Amino acid sequence: MSRIIPVFLAVLFSLLLRATCCSGSRILVVPIDGSHWINMELILRELHSRGHNITVLRSAKTWFIPYISPVYTSINVSMLEDETDINFYNNMIRNVMDCPSSWSLIHTFCKRRIITSMLASGHRILARAATRMIEDPVFVKTLQDAEFDLMLTDPGLTIGVLLGSYLQLPMVYNVRWMNTGEGHFSVAPSPVSYVPLSGSELRDRMDLFERTTNMFHYLYSAFVQYAIINAAYSDLIQRHFPPGTDLMSMQQEAHIWLVRTDFVFEFPRPAMPNVVHIGGFQCKKAHPLPAELETFMQSSGRHGVVVMSLGTLLSTLPQEITEAIAVAFAHLPQKVVWKFVGEMPSSLGNNTMLIDWLPQNDLLGHPKTRAFVSHGGTNAIFEAIYHGIPVLGLPLIFDQFDNLLRLKVRGAALVLEAVSLTKESFLEALNDILDTPSYRDNMQHLSQLHHDKQLPPMDTAIFWIEYVIRHKGADHLKSAGSNLPWYSYFCLDVAVFLVALTAAFVWASVLVCRILCCRKSRRKMKAE
């Protein structure tokens, strides 16, 4: 027994040492504002609890990222020289609603054109902001002197990628959306025959016309990437980075991609060794609600409650749509909790509570909640899956259309177009979600699959961040394909070589045949 105790203590000490071997590491973080920050902040809190020192680069005019925090130290920078107002997104919604809906191909390309216009101006602004940072010797020296061990960034904002590459820091991405679509299109093979492009609103099982549509979306994305996005950074990259570098090659240098998806929700597709799926890592068990809200929930009786939220940035709908939704809610036997900002609808029913902020995760986890009316943002989708609540989708912009399509395909959601919404269509869809057991059953099944994991997604994310810190990178997980030129990646040089070789063989064969035939002909003539 006396021998066992020292061995036990030694093993325990080694485990404790291993768990804290990279605590105290210095991490530079470049986040994105809005709902993306909600995800990033949760990771930062977990890293801080494990002893890491965190520095956050934030815009001086940020909406949601606080300057003073017990979790991190802030550095203010000017990321956008004319900071975007939140109303900008509400204007974009109105433009999207104006897109013609007669033909799906025209409709989806109209919406992508609006987003492309935003991307073009946004990337030019980001390129100028990154140039100012890199060409500021005091700023750069401050970052270099800090001797960071890691860059953690959301590559939807390219400044983190550019700074991480310039400072030669190992990079980890907390990513879903980047460039012209989801992050996996930048790092993993994505055959257009069964991997739908972001914004295409297609599923993975496509007929000939749908595959053709998907190919058009692929070509459009390639044009936007190389002709618009890459071009915005060409001057900066030529001046400060090695020859042959472009934005795509820099982005692909990340050691680990923490992708906010889960194949319970996402269509199956190829993945790479350095891609880690952490979809739903922000979800958690429901906490008790504030007293007033809990009283309202309990007053719903056996009918339960419908929760509605349009997310962090998207606050208002056109007045006529808001009125139609309010009238439909008033006809329900259920109570309604509606996150709402703006002028109160005149037709609001007594069963509806309007609040400008709601504890969404806690409401979705409440036993009285029966359905969730959502815009289809990633956070909302995963919280609905986590708690098993069926969704009535009102997609408005960005990836929300594709997100809700995936739930619809799995029988866990209904989707309405906001532009054509009426009181009757909204009420009919709500009653369908509430009265048809299959929607809840299908979502509960997705929830069971989502929970059935070897490790919680947050623990997985932290493990891989610390893995990169411990090993100063993870080059052994990065594919060589990311360093190939496009013609080599698609083996076009091999095809040209084989065609040339075949042509040379045919030409040589024809030449030999002609020579032999000519000799035979001359011999015959001499013999005569």
C-alpha angles and dihedrals in degrees: 000000000000089000094049095057096060090046091050091049091048092052091046091049092050091051092049091047091050092049091055100033093114099031111126091040117149114239126188113206129196108184135180121241126241122030090349089065091056088062096042095048091056090055091047092052091052092047090048091052088057093055102262121146111230131196119189124202105212136173114254087230098047120151102213111005109098120219095216116052136154088222103055147009116246132223115192116220135167103248097163118031092205100032112222115248117228089238086067089077093049088054089050090054091055091051091050090051089055092060113115112257100194095102124026095220093054091042095053094044090050090056092046091050090057091050091045090056089054092047093051094055094036095054092048089054092046091049091054091047092050090048091054091051097047093045092049103094094193093052093046093047090051090056093043093049090052088065096212118202097206145013113221111188145153102237091208080088106054097203091083091052093048095046093044091052093045092049090043093232124158105256132216120186127215092197148163107138126036139149107340100344147342119342096249090070088065097049111023135053107266113188108204090216091078109000108084116218118242109268094022093101089215130136127228095258104069134173123219095276092048092049088051089050090049090052090053089052090049092052090046091051091050090051092050092046098050103027100039114016101036090041091058090063100037097102093046093048094046091053101043110022136061119277115275093031121132134166094266094053090049092050092050091057092077111120097213130020112204097198117197095224138098125203088229083073105020125071111255113263140151118294135187131234092251093051113097119187113219102162112161095018089135093059122101141164115292119266124213113281126237111277096253093049093045090052090052091049092050091048089066092079118191094341095067131199138298116214121205128189134155095200137248104310105025105076110157141039127197110286095245091055092046090052092049091052092048092051091049091050090051090060094056124099086215125087116244131217108196125185099218137171122182139033113354113248112252091221096054113146127226089245093063127088117197117204130169093219130026135184092242098182092048093047093049089050093051114110091229095059112107105169142006124220105203143165089228103249115165095250092049093047094053094045089053090049092046092054096034097239118153116235136225103200128213102178114196111169148343117013095345094100092054093043093055092043089061091054091045092053089054092051094246100109147034120216129210129187107238093212092062097036118134133176090255097048093045094048092046092051092047092051090047092054092045099043102037110081094200093074092057092040092052092047091048088053091052088049092054091050091047093052094046098089135133090231132011111261092244092055089048091052094049092046093056094044090053090042090061090047093049094049097033090239140344104247091150089069096051118100120237087222091079090066096050122100112246094254091054093043090058092038092239089141088055090050091050090047093050092046090050091047091049092047091049091049092049091046091049091047092050090047093050091048091050092049092049092046091049092050092048091048092050092049090051092050091050091049090054 
